[in-house]
C-alpha cells in the first residue's frame, strides 16, 4: 500500500493570497514554490524517519543505489516555471527477507550431518518478536549476498527468494505518518504559505520606503 501526499491551495485560498500580495511581481507563484518545497522536504524527512524507526534494516538496504526508482518520489506541479503544488509518494519494492537479521537454523540430517530446517528473522524494531519459518534456507553464495530462499517443488532447483514488507507498506502503518497525512502536512503547508507571504510583503514595503526617500 503506497503513501501518497498531495499539497496545493484551493481556489478560495489562492484568491485570498493574490489579494494579500497585491501587485508584487510573481508574488503568488514565488510563495507557493517556496512553501511547497519546504513542505515536501519536511514530509520526506518525516516519512524516512518513521520508516527507519520501524525497520530493523540498514539505510542502504532501503535505498539501494542500483534501483531505478527511489521508494520515496517527490513530484511537483509547475506552471510558468514556478511550483504550484507537490506530491510525495512512498511505494518502492519489497525488501529481501535476508536483510531482516535473518539467521539459519539447522537440524540433524538422516546421514548425521546438519541440514537447514528453518530461518528466523525480525520484521520490526518496535514489535521485536522474532519469527521462525520452516523450510527456508540461506545459501552460501560466492557473491556474499545473503538471501532467504525456499525450494519450488522437491528438487534442488528452482528456488524462490522470500521478501519482507515494502517501504510504502511500513510507512502506511506508522501512526505519525497517518497523522501527518491527515492534518500535519496541510497545516504545515498553510503555515509556510503565510510565512513566505508575510516575508514577501515586508520586503516589498521596505523596498518601496527606500525608493521613496
N, CA, C and O of each residue as an XYZ file, in Angstrom:
852
protein
N       0.841     -1.190      0.000
C       0.000      0.000      0.000
C       0.881      1.247      0.000
O       1.569      1.506      0.987
N       0.877      2.037     -1.102
C       1.715      3.238     -1.139
C       1.129      4.374     -0.310
O      -0.070      4.404     -0.034
N       1.991      5.306      0.080
C       1.582      6.527      0.764
C       1.664      7.660     -0.252
O       2.696      7.847     -0.897
N       0.575      8.417     -0.395
C       0.518      9.476     -1.396
C       0.055     10.765     -0.728
O      -1.089     10.864     -0.285
N       0.942     11.749     -0.655
C       0.639     13.047     -0.049
C       0.606     14.105     -1.131
O       1.525     14.196     -1.945
N      -0.461     14.912     -1.145
C      -0.605     15.974     -2.141
C      -0.895     17.289     -1.428
O      -1.809     17.354     -0.606
N      -0.132     18.339     -1.729
C      -0.353     19.653     -1.127
C      -0.543     20.688     -2.234
O       0.244     20.760     -3.177
N      -1.593     21.481     -2.104
C      -1.894     22.531     -3.067
C      -3.006     23.398     -2.492
O      -3.880     22.894     -1.787
N      -2.984     24.704     -2.786
C      -4.043     25.596     -2.315
C      -5.291     25.422     -3.172
O      -5.198     25.172     -4.374
N      -6.464     25.555     -2.543
C      -7.694     25.544     -3.327
C      -7.930     26.930     -3.923
O      -7.159     27.854     -3.663
N      -8.984     27.079     -4.715
C      -9.231     28.332     -5.431
C      -9.483     29.492     -4.478
O      -9.001     30.600     -4.712
N     -10.234     29.250     -3.406
C     -10.522     30.318     -2.445
C      -9.247     30.817     -1.776
O      -9.038     32.023     -1.647
N      -8.404     29.893     -1.353
C      -7.137     30.275     -0.721
C      -6.218     30.993     -1.696
O      -5.508     31.922     -1.310
N      -6.223     30.568     -2.970
C      -5.377     31.219     -3.970
C      -5.819     32.661     -4.207
O      -4.985     33.558     -4.327
N      -7.132     32.882     -4.273
C      -7.631     34.251     -4.465
C      -7.261     35.148     -3.274
O      -6.853     36.296     -3.453
N      -7.409     34.605     -2.058
C      -7.052     35.384     -0.864
C      -5.568     35.715     -0.852
O      -5.179     36.814     -0.457
N      -4.743     34.777     -1.282
C      -3.301     35.021     -1.319
C      -2.961     36.108     -2.340
O      -2.130     36.974     -2.065
N      -3.591     36.071     -3.511
C      -3.327     37.088     -4.535
C      -3.742     38.474     -4.053
O      -3.044     39.454     -4.312
N      -4.875     38.562     -3.354
C      -5.307     39.856     -2.822
C      -4.306     40.377     -1.790
O      -3.993     41.568     -1.773
N      -3.813     39.504     -0.945
C      -2.874     39.915      0.096
C      -1.557     40.406     -0.502
O      -0.978     41.380     -0.020
N      -1.092     39.741     -1.536
C       0.191     40.096     -2.133
C       0.088     41.311     -3.052
O       1.098     41.961     -3.324
N      -1.093     41.623     -3.527
C      -1.287     42.820     -4.340
C      -0.518     42.770     -5.645
O      -0.598     41.790     -6.385
N       0.228     43.831     -5.926
C       0.916     43.955     -7.213
C       2.368     43.489     -7.170
O       3.150     43.841     -8.052
N       2.743     42.700     -6.157
C       4.109     42.163     -6.110
C       4.317     41.221     -7.296
O       3.524     40.309     -7.529
N       5.372     41.453     -8.023
C       5.607     40.682     -9.248
C       5.819     39.197     -8.932
O       6.666     38.829     -8.119
N       5.022     38.361     -9.602
C       5.111     36.898     -9.408
C       4.995     36.514     -7.936
O       5.600     35.538     -7.493
N       4.219     37.284     -7.183
C       4.127     37.047     -5.735
C       3.562     35.688     -5.391
O       4.155     34.940     -4.613
N       2.412     35.363     -5.971
C       1.769     34.079     -5.650
C       2.622     32.884     -6.058
O       2.824     31.987     -5.240
N       3.133     32.832     -7.295
C       3.992     31.681     -7.657
C       5.233     31.552     -6.780
O       5.645     30.439     -6.451
N       5.830     32.676     -6.399
C       7.036     32.613     -5.564
C       6.724     32.051     -4.183
O       7.476     31.235     -3.651
N       5.619     32.492     -3.613
C       5.209     31.988     -2.293
C       4.903     30.498     -2.358
O       5.360     29.727     -1.514
N       4.123     30.093     -3.368
C       3.733     28.684     -3.477
C       4.944     27.793     -3.745
O       5.024     26.680     -3.223
N       5.882     28.276     -4.553
C       7.077     27.477     -4.840
C       7.852     27.171     -3.563
O       8.230     26.028     -3.308
N       8.082     28.204     -2.771
C       8.870     28.021     -1.549
C       8.115     27.203     -0.512
O       8.693     26.325      0.129
N       6.825     27.484     -0.343
C       6.032     26.756      0.656
C       5.901     25.285      0.291
O       5.989     24.418      1.160
N       5.691     25.001     -0.991
C       5.567     23.611     -1.439
C       6.871     22.860     -1.253
O       6.879     21.724     -0.780
N       7.974     23.493     -1.626
C       9.282     22.838     -1.491
C       9.584     22.537     -0.025
O      10.066     21.451      0.296
N       9.308     23.483      0.859
C       9.558     23.249      2.287
C       8.684     22.116      2.817
O       9.148     21.293      3.606
N       7.430     22.067      2.392
C       6.503     21.040      2.894
C       6.879     19.655      2.383
O       6.857     18.691      3.149
N       7.221     19.541      1.108
C       7.606     18.228      0.581
C       8.920     17.755      1.194
O       9.084     16.564      1.460
N       9.861     18.680      1.422
C      11.127     18.294      2.066
C      10.877     17.788      3.487
O      11.427     16.764      3.893
N      10.045     18.510      4.239
C       9.728     18.094      5.607
C       8.996     16.757      5.612
O       9.257     15.910      6.466
N       8.084     16.563      4.666
C       7.335     15.307      4.584
C       8.260     14.139      4.301
O       8.139     13.077      4.912
N       9.185     14.338      3.374
C      10.116     13.257      3.038
C      10.982     12.876      4.233
O      11.227     11.694      4.473
N      11.447     13.874      4.984
C      12.249     13.606      6.183
C      11.422     12.860      7.226
O      11.906     11.908      7.838
N      10.174     13.289      7.432
C       9.300     12.629      8.414
C       9.014     11.181      8.031
O       9.039     10.294      8.884
N       8.744     10.942      6.757
C       8.462      9.578      6.300
C       9.695      8.693      6.453
O       9.600      7.550      6.901
N      10.851      9.234      6.077
C      12.097      8.472      6.177
C      12.388      8.107      7.628
O      12.773      6.973      7.914
N      12.211      9.052      8.542
C      12.462      8.796      9.959
C      11.509      7.729     10.489
O      11.925      6.834     11.225
N      10.228      7.821     10.116
C       9.235      6.858     10.603
C       9.541      5.447     10.112
O       9.418      4.484     10.869
N       9.937      5.326      8.853
C      10.221      4.006      8.283
C      11.446      3.387      8.947
O      11.433      2.209      9.302
N      12.503      4.177      9.116
C      13.738      3.618      9.656
C      13.674      3.395     11.165
O      14.488      2.653     11.715
N      12.712      4.034     11.841
C      12.493      3.716     13.251
C      11.863      2.342     13.411
O      12.031      1.693     14.443
N      11.143      1.903     12.397
C      10.421      0.625     12.481
C      11.217     -0.522     11.864
O      11.280     -1.612     12.433
N      11.819     -0.281     10.717
C      12.502     -1.364     10.007
C      13.858     -1.677     10.637
O      14.665     -0.765     10.817
N      14.130     -2.925     10.973
C      15.437     -3.300     11.546
C      16.466     -3.591     10.456
O      17.185     -4.588     10.529
N      16.538     -2.732      9.455
C      17.491     -2.912      8.363
C      18.314     -1.635      8.223
O      17.926     -0.581      8.725
N      19.435     -1.735      7.547
C      20.297     -0.581      7.333
C      19.719      0.308      6.238
O      18.963     -0.142      5.377
N      20.097      1.580      6.298
C      19.559      2.545      5.343
C      19.884      2.149      3.907
O      19.061      2.336      3.011
N      21.082      1.601      3.683
C      21.464      1.241      2.319
C      20.607      0.100      1.768
O      20.505     -0.071      0.553
N      19.983     -0.689      2.675
C      19.109     -1.761      2.212
C      17.735     -1.239      1.820
O      17.014     -1.883      1.058
N      17.371     -0.060      2.346
C      16.092      0.555      1.978
C      16.240      1.332      0.686
O      15.370      1.278     -0.184
N      17.351      2.060      0.560
C      17.588      2.894     -0.610
C      18.784      2.342     -1.372
O      19.904      2.830     -1.221
N      18.545      1.335     -2.181
C      19.619      0.711     -2.940
C      20.037      1.606     -4.098
O      19.187      2.106     -4.834
N      21.332      1.812     -4.264
C      21.811      2.719     -5.300
C      21.514      2.234     -6.700
O      21.345      3.046     -7.609
N      21.447      0.938     -6.894
C      21.231      0.423     -8.240
C      19.758      0.312     -8.606
O      19.431     -0.168     -9.691
N      18.857      0.748     -7.719
C      17.443      0.756     -8.062
C      17.155      1.882     -9.043
O      17.721      2.970     -8.940
N      16.284      1.615     -9.980
C      15.927      2.652    -10.941
C      15.106      3.753    -10.287
O      15.194      4.913    -10.688
N      14.324      3.404     -9.303
C      13.473      4.391     -8.649
C      13.648      4.306     -7.139
O      13.704      3.222     -6.557
N      13.731      5.475     -6.526
C      13.784      5.531     -5.069
C      12.395      5.220     -4.523
O      11.400      5.546     -5.171
N      12.299      4.590     -3.332
C      10.968      4.320     -2.772
C      10.205      5.580     -2.383
O       8.993      5.528     -2.177
N      10.907      6.723     -2.279
C      10.242      7.992     -1.993
C      10.429      8.933     -3.165
O      11.547      9.359     -3.456
N       9.330      9.260     -3.842
C       9.362     10.120     -5.004
C       8.701     11.455     -4.680
O       7.597     11.488     -4.136
N       9.378     12.563     -5.015
C       8.816     13.909     -4.873
C       8.497     14.421     -6.268
O       9.366     14.471     -7.139
N       7.247     14.799     -6.469
C       6.805     15.282     -7.781
C       6.149     16.645     -7.610
O       5.394     16.866     -6.663
N       6.443     17.562     -8.540
C       5.929     18.922     -8.442
C       4.989     19.233     -9.597
O       5.158     18.736    -10.711
N       3.991     20.069     -9.306
C       3.119     20.644    -10.333
C       3.691     22.016    -10.665
O       3.830     22.858     -9.778
N       4.022     22.249    -11.928
C       4.657     23.500    -12.324
C       3.785     24.258    -13.324
O       3.161     23.672    -14.208
N       3.765     25.579    -13.153
C       3.074     26.468    -14.080
C       3.947     27.693    -14.299
O       4.286     28.413    -13.360
N       4.306     27.914    -15.567
C       5.112     29.080    -15.882
C       6.471     29.101    -15.223
O       6.996     30.172    -14.918
N       7.052     27.935    -14.997
C       8.363     27.865    -14.385
C       8.360     27.877    -12.870
O       9.416     27.753    -12.251
N       7.181     28.026    -12.255
C       7.077     28.041    -10.803
C       6.343     26.790    -10.318
O       5.525     26.215    -11.037
N       6.649     26.384     -9.093
C       5.985     25.243     -8.462
C       4.693     25.717     -7.813
O       4.707     26.646     -7.006
N       3.588     25.090     -8.156
C       2.294     25.464     -7.569
C       1.701     24.361     -6.690
O       0.716     24.590     -5.989
N       2.283     23.193     -6.724
C       1.797     22.081     -5.902
C       2.821     20.968     -5.897
O       3.739     20.951     -6.716
N       2.662     20.043     -4.975
C       3.637     18.961     -4.883
C       3.045     17.695     -4.311
O       2.017     17.719     -3.633
N       3.711     16.586     -4.595
C       3.303     15.282     -4.084
C       4.534     14.547     -3.561
O       5.634     14.681     -4.097
N       4.322     13.776     -2.514
C       5.336     12.849     -2.025
C       4.696     11.462     -2.046
O       3.716     11.212     -1.345
N       5.255     10.572     -2.850
C       4.730      9.221     -2.999
C       5.743      8.235     -2.430
O       6.908      8.233     -2.827
N       5.297      7.402     -1.505
C       6.166      6.396     -0.890
C       5.645      5.027     -1.306
O       4.547      4.632     -0.916
N       6.415      4.319     -2.081
C       5.999      2.983     -2.526
C       7.204      2.053     -2.472
O       7.560      1.554     -1.405
N       7.823      1.823     -3.609
C       9.071      1.065     -3.610
C       8.880     -0.443     -3.575
O       7.787     -0.964     -3.353
N       9.989     -1.109     -3.804
C       9.998     -2.566     -3.858
C       9.946     -3.168     -2.458
O      10.196     -2.493     -1.460
N       9.619     -4.434     -2.415
C       9.710     -5.156     -1.148
C      11.180     -5.464     -0.853
O      11.962     -5.757     -1.758
N      11.531     -5.391      0.412
C      12.921     -5.573      0.830
C      13.181     -7.073      1.021
O      12.371     -7.761      1.642
N      14.293     -7.583      0.498
C      14.588     -9.014      0.665
C      14.603     -9.421      2.140
O      15.106     -8.691      2.994
N      14.049    -10.582      2.419
C      13.934    -11.063      3.797
C      15.302    -11.260      4.453
O      15.425    -11.176      5.675
N      16.311    -11.517      3.654
C      17.648    -11.711      4.197
C      18.217    -10.495      4.894
O      19.180    -10.610      5.652
N      17.629     -9.316      4.646
C      18.095     -8.085      5.289
C      17.554     -7.928      6.713
O      18.016     -7.060      7.454
N      16.596     -8.743      7.094
C      15.929     -8.582      8.383
C      16.563     -9.483      9.447
O      15.900    -10.333     10.040
N      17.851     -9.275      9.670
C      18.635    -10.051     10.640
C      18.293    -11.539     10.579
O      18.048    -12.180     11.601
N      18.284    -12.069      9.360
C      17.915    -13.477      9.168
C      19.023    -14.403      9.671
O      20.208    -14.141      9.462
N      18.626    -15.480     10.331
C      19.563    -16.465     10.860
C      19.099    -17.870     10.467
O      17.916    -18.203     10.540
N      20.077    -18.679     10.046
C      19.775    -20.048      9.650
C      19.771    -20.983     10.860
O      20.678    -20.931     11.691
N      18.740    -21.844     10.959
C      18.681    -22.888     11.979
C      18.778    -24.243     11.282
O      18.257    -24.436     10.184
N      19.460    -25.178     11.949
C      19.678    -26.486     11.336
C      19.172    -27.601     12.248
O      18.883    -27.387     13.425
N      19.077    -28.768     11.681
C      18.714    -29.973     12.435
C      19.614    -31.109     11.958
O      20.309    -30.997     10.948
N      19.581    -32.174     12.693
C      20.393    -33.327     12.324
C      19.745    -34.058     11.161
O      18.567    -34.413     11.213
N      20.528    -34.280     10.111
C      20.005    -34.944      8.930
C      20.037    -36.456      9.039
O      20.519    -37.016     10.023
N      19.514    -37.105      8.009
C      19.419    -38.564      8.002
C      20.799    -39.213      7.961
O      20.969    -40.335      8.436
N      21.778    -38.523      7.402
C      23.130    -39.077      7.286
C      24.051    -38.577      8.391
O      25.264    -38.781      8.331
N      23.487    -37.932      9.386
C      24.275    -37.500     10.534
C      24.758    -36.069     10.481
O      25.167    -35.519     11.504
N      24.722    -35.450      9.309
C      25.167    -34.069      9.196
C      24.060    -33.089      9.573
O      22.948    -33.483      9.923
N      24.393    -31.806      9.492
C      23.421    -30.764      9.793
C      22.802    -30.278      8.492
O      23.511    -30.021      7.519
N      21.499    -30.153      8.477
C      20.780    -29.675      7.290
C      19.883    -28.503      7.697
O      19.437    -28.446      8.843
N      19.610    -27.567      6.780
C      18.752    -26.425      7.113
C      17.350    -26.882      7.499
O      16.776    -27.767      6.864
N      16.812    -26.272      8.538
C      15.458    -26.611      8.969
C      14.518    -25.408      8.941
O      13.347    -25.543      8.587
N      15.026    -24.235      9.313
C      14.176    -23.046      9.357
C      15.055    -21.796      9.373
O      16.276    -21.880      9.505
N      14.412    -20.641      9.236
C      15.101    -19.349      9.285
C      14.331    -18.438     10.227
O      13.105    -18.345     10.158
N      15.065    -17.769     11.108
C      14.442    -16.773     11.985
C      14.762    -15.376     11.464
O      15.831    -15.153     10.896
N      13.852    -14.450     11.651
C      14.035    -13.075     11.183
C      13.152    -12.156     12.023
O      12.263    -12.602     12.747
N      13.423    -10.884     11.904
C      12.711     -9.888     12.699
C      12.275     -8.755     11.784
O      13.119     -8.064     11.216
N      10.962     -8.552     11.630
C      10.435     -7.592     10.673
C      10.275     -6.188     11.229
O      10.077     -5.244     10.465
N      10.357     -6.032     12.548
C      10.115     -4.719     13.130
C      10.975     -4.506     14.373
O      11.168     -5.428     15.165
N      11.491     -3.285     14.542
C      12.194     -2.930     15.768
C      11.216     -2.775     16.924
O      11.537     -3.084     18.072
N      10.023     -2.296     16.608
C       9.037     -1.997     17.647
C       8.378     -3.280     18.149
O       8.319     -3.528     19.353
N       7.891     -4.080     17.224
C       7.350     -5.387     17.587
C       8.508     -6.375     17.454
O       8.685     -7.024     16.423
N       9.276     -6.466     18.515
C      10.574     -7.105     18.439
C      10.587     -8.617     18.418
O      11.666     -9.210     18.372
N       9.435     -9.270     18.451
C       9.421    -10.736     18.491
C       9.964    -11.310     17.174
O       9.580    -10.884     16.084
N      10.849    -12.272     17.307
C      11.374    -12.933     16.119
C      10.361    -13.931     15.571
O       9.595    -14.544     16.315
N      10.379    -14.075     14.271
C       9.547    -15.075     13.613
C      10.444    -16.195     13.098
O      11.584    -15.965     12.696
N       9.915    -17.387     13.117
C      10.650    -18.545     12.615
C       9.775    -19.236     11.573
O       8.625    -19.578     11.845
N      10.326    -19.436     10.387
C       9.583    -20.081      9.302
C      10.345    -21.320      8.856
O      11.543    -21.258      8.581
N       9.641    -22.442      8.788
C      10.264    -23.699      8.375
C      10.459    -23.744      6.866
O       9.872    -22.971      6.108
N      11.307    -24.683      6.465
C      11.559    -24.982      5.047
C      12.150    -23.797      4.280
O      11.947    -23.664      3.074
N      12.872    -22.951      4.983
C      13.621    -21.878      4.331
C      15.110    -22.107      4.562
O      15.500    -22.788      5.511
N      15.933    -21.540      3.696
C      17.377    -21.708      3.872
C      18.111    -20.481      3.341
O      17.606    -19.749      2.489
N      19.326    -20.277      3.872
C      20.196    -19.185      3.443
C      21.425    -19.814      2.805
O      22.277    -20.331      3.527
N      21.551    -19.791      1.489
C      22.700    -20.437      0.833
C      23.972    -19.603      0.971
O      23.915    -18.387      1.151
N      25.100    -20.266      0.885
C      26.396    -19.586      0.872
C      26.756    -19.275     -0.584
O      27.258    -20.134     -1.308
N      26.495    -18.053     -0.990
C      26.744    -17.647     -2.373
C      28.134    -17.033     -2.510
O      28.620    -16.371     -1.593
N      28.760    -17.251     -3.640
C      30.101    -16.720     -3.875
C      30.113    -15.191     -3.837
O      31.114    -14.586     -3.452
N      29.019    -14.576     -4.230
C      28.943    -13.109     -4.251
C      28.879    -12.511     -2.851
O      29.103    -11.311     -2.686
N      28.579    -13.324     -1.839
C      28.422    -12.820     -0.482
C      27.015    -12.347     -0.171
O      26.732    -11.930      0.952
N      26.130    -12.409     -1.160
C      24.752    -11.961     -0.961
C      24.034    -12.912     -0.007
O      24.120    -14.132     -0.150
N      23.324    -12.339      0.970
C      22.559    -13.155      1.910
C      21.074    -13.021      1.606
O      20.451    -11.998      1.891
N      20.539    -14.052      1.037
C      19.114    -14.089      0.746
C      18.468    -15.289      1.412
O      19.134    -16.275      1.730
N      17.169    -15.193      1.616
C      16.401    -16.302      2.192
C      15.572    -16.910      1.069
O      14.848    -16.205      0.366
N      15.688    -18.239      0.906
C      15.052    -18.893     -0.227
C      14.224    -20.093      0.247
O      14.410    -20.616      1.346
N      13.320    -20.498     -0.616
C      12.598    -21.757     -0.437
C      12.650    -22.511     -1.767
O      12.775    -21.908     -2.833
N      12.555    -23.811     -1.685
C      12.580    -24.619     -2.906
C      11.173    -24.728     -3.482
O      10.186    -24.868     -2.759
N      11.117    -24.659     -4.800
C       9.847    -24.812     -5.503
C       9.771    -26.256     -5.986
O      10.405    -26.613     -6.979
N       9.006    -27.080     -5.298
C       8.948    -28.500     -5.624
C       9.935    -29.296     -4.787
O      10.478    -28.775     -3.813
N      10.171    -30.526     -5.142
C      11.031    -31.416     -4.357
C      12.485    -31.393     -4.796
O      13.364    -31.790     -4.030
N      12.756    -30.937     -6.006
C      14.137    -30.933     -6.490
C      14.879    -29.725     -5.937
O      14.278    -28.833     -5.338
N      16.190    -29.706     -6.146
C      17.015    -28.618     -5.612
C      16.703    -27.286     -6.297
O      16.793    -26.230     -5.671
N      16.347    -27.334     -7.544
C      16.003    -26.137     -8.305
C      14.635    -26.321     -8.962
O      14.250    -27.448     -9.275
N      13.903    -25.239     -9.173
C      14.255    -23.842     -8.914
C      14.011    -23.449     -7.457
O      13.411    -24.195     -6.684
N      14.497    -22.247     -7.104
C      14.284    -21.705     -5.764
C      13.601    -20.346     -5.888
O      13.648    -19.699     -6.934
N      12.976    -19.939     -4.810
C      12.235    -18.674     -4.794
C      12.731    -17.830     -3.626
O      12.716    -18.286     -2.482
N      13.175    -16.593     -3.905
C      13.646    -15.717     -2.830
C      12.452    -15.118     -2.090
O      11.482    -14.680     -2.708
N      12.535    -15.104     -0.771
C      11.475    -14.574      0.072
C      11.730    -13.089      0.363
O      12.867    -12.665      0.571
N      10.648    -12.320      0.371
C      10.741    -10.876      0.542
C       9.996    -10.432      1.793
O       9.018    -11.051      2.211
N      10.488     -9.334      2.382
C       9.823     -8.698      3.512
C       8.858     -7.627      3.026
O       8.502     -7.610      1.847
N       8.431     -6.740      3.903
C       7.481     -5.698      3.513
C       8.147     -4.628      2.647
O       9.373     -4.533      2.594
N       7.331     -3.832      1.975
C       7.833     -2.700      1.195
C       7.892     -1.458      2.074
O       7.282     -1.408      3.142
N       8.634     -0.458      1.611
C       8.743      0.802      2.355
C       7.375      1.473      2.459
O       7.025      2.011      3.509
N       6.605      1.444      1.377
C       5.277      2.055      1.407
C       4.348      1.397      2.408
O       3.583      2.077      3.091
N       4.412      0.069      2.498
C       3.561     -0.658      3.457
C       3.926     -0.278      4.884
O       3.044     -0.042      5.710
N       5.225     -0.219      5.180
C       5.657      0.143      6.541
C       5.227      1.567      6.870
O       4.725      1.830      7.963
N       5.425      2.489      5.922
C       5.067      3.890      6.162
C       3.577      4.046      6.414
O       3.177      4.823      7.281
N       2.748      3.320      5.671
C       1.292      3.456      5.813
C       0.786      2.964      7.163
O      -0.304      3.347      7.588
N       1.563      2.117      7.847
C       1.153      1.578      9.144
C       1.596      2.449     10.316
O       1.124      2.261     11.437
N       2.493      3.397     10.072
C       3.027      4.207     11.156
C       2.026      5.283     11.564
O       1.533      6.001     10.694
N       1.704      5.427     12.858
C       0.713      6.418     13.289
C       1.135      7.847     13.005
O       0.288      8.686     12.700
N       2.439      8.149     13.100
C       2.871      9.515     12.835
C       2.735      9.877     11.362
O       2.502     11.038     11.023
N       2.881      8.883     10.483
C       2.684      9.133      9.059
C       1.204      9.380      8.770
O       0.861     10.283      8.007
N       0.335      8.586      9.373
C      -1.109      8.786      9.171
C      -1.549     10.147      9.698
O      -2.379     10.811      9.077
N      -1.002     10.570     10.840
C      -1.346     11.879     11.401
C      -0.854     12.999     10.491
O      -1.549     13.998     10.304
N       0.332     12.840      9.930
C       0.870     13.851      9.026
C       0.034     13.944      7.752
O      -0.219     15.039      7.249
N      -0.394     12.796      7.232
C      -1.238     12.782      6.039
C      -2.606     13.399      6.317
O      -3.177     14.075      5.462
N      -3.120     13.161      7.507
C      -4.472     13.626      7.847
C      -4.504     15.133      8.094
O      -5.358     15.826      7.541
N      -3.600     15.647      8.904
C      -3.648     17.055      9.314
C      -2.309     17.778      9.197
O      -2.265     18.947      8.812
N      -1.237     17.101      9.522
C       0.048     17.770      9.686
C       0.558     18.443      8.432
O       1.006     19.588      8.487
N       0.500     17.755      7.294
C       1.051     18.310      6.060
C       0.283     19.546      5.624
O       0.893     20.549      5.255
N      -1.043     19.495      5.659
C      -1.855     20.642      5.270
C      -1.588     21.836      6.179
O      -1.437     22.961      5.704
N      -1.530     21.591      7.490
C      -1.262     22.660      8.440
C       0.122     23.267      8.207
O       0.288     24.486      8.239
N       1.112     22.401      7.970
C       2.478     22.884      7.727
C       2.531     23.698      6.434
O       3.181     24.743      6.385
N       1.862     23.232      5.405
C       1.858     23.929      4.120
C       1.242     25.320      4.252
O       1.802     26.302      3.764
N       0.088     25.397      4.914
C      -0.570     26.691      5.085
C       0.275     27.632      5.944
O       0.310     28.836      5.693
N       0.947     27.096      6.944
C       1.841     27.902      7.772
C       3.002     28.456      6.947
O       3.379     29.617      7.106
N       3.564     27.633      6.073
C       4.653     28.086      5.220
C       4.188     29.127      4.210
O       4.932     30.052      3.886
N       2.955     28.984      3.705
C       2.405     29.986      2.786
C       2.287     31.332      3.496
O       2.688     32.361      2.953
N       1.735     31.324      4.712
C       1.601     32.580      5.466
C       2.976     33.186      5.756
O       3.163     34.397      5.643
N       3.921     32.347      6.125
C       5.273     32.831      6.451
C       5.929     33.470      5.236
O       6.481     34.566      5.330
N       5.872     32.786      4.095
C       6.518     33.307      2.893
C       5.802     34.555      2.384
O       6.454     35.490      1.920
N       4.470     34.585      2.465
C       3.714     35.748      2.004
C       4.021     36.968      2.866
O       4.220     38.064      2.343
N       4.060     36.782      4.172
C       4.379     37.887      5.078
C       5.782     38.414      4.804
O       6.001     39.625      4.766
N       6.712     37.518      4.617
C       8.097     37.914      4.345
C       8.186     38.716      3.040
O       8.903     39.714      2.970
N       7.462     38.278      2.016
C       7.498     38.951      0.719
C       6.881     40.349      0.810
O       7.418     41.300      0.242
N       5.757     40.477      1.521
C       5.092     41.779      1.667
C       5.988     42.738      2.456
O       6.105     43.911      2.100
N       6.613     42.248      3.518
C       7.505     43.109      4.308
C       8.691     43.588      3.486
O       9.095     44.745      3.602
N       9.248     42.726      2.666
C      10.367     43.124      1.810
C       9.931     44.171      0.800
O      10.670     45.112      0.513
N       8.708     44.001      0.252
C       8.202     44.967     -0.721
C       7.998     46.335     -0.075
O       8.288     47.359     -0.693
N       7.503     46.361      1.157
C       7.294     47.633      1.864
C       8.619     48.335      2.142
O       8.733     49.549      1.967
N       9.616     47.570      2.574
C      10.932     48.147      2.829
C      11.530     48.713      1.549
O      12.132     49.786      1.556
N      11.358     47.981      0.449
C      11.894     48.423     -0.839
C      11.225     49.708     -1.307
O      11.889     50.619     -1.801
N       9.896     49.775     -1.146
C       9.162     50.976     -1.544
C       9.547     52.175     -0.677
O       9.701     53.289     -1.178
N       9.698     51.936      0.620
C      10.080     53.016      1.531
C      11.455     53.546      1.191
O      11.684     54.754      1.248
N      12.372     52.666      0.839
C      13.709     53.087      0.457
C      13.724     53.864     -0.834
O      14.494     54.811     -0.993
N      12.854     53.455     -1.776
C      12.797     54.145     -3.076
C      12.145     55.507     -2.973
O      12.414     56.383     -3.796
N      11.275     55.710     -1.956
C      10.568     56.987     -1.820
C      11.449     58.067     -1.217
O      11.123     59.250     -1.311
N      12.557     57.684     -0.600
C      13.410     58.671      0.059
C      14.240     59.479     -0.934
O      15.009     60.352     -0.530
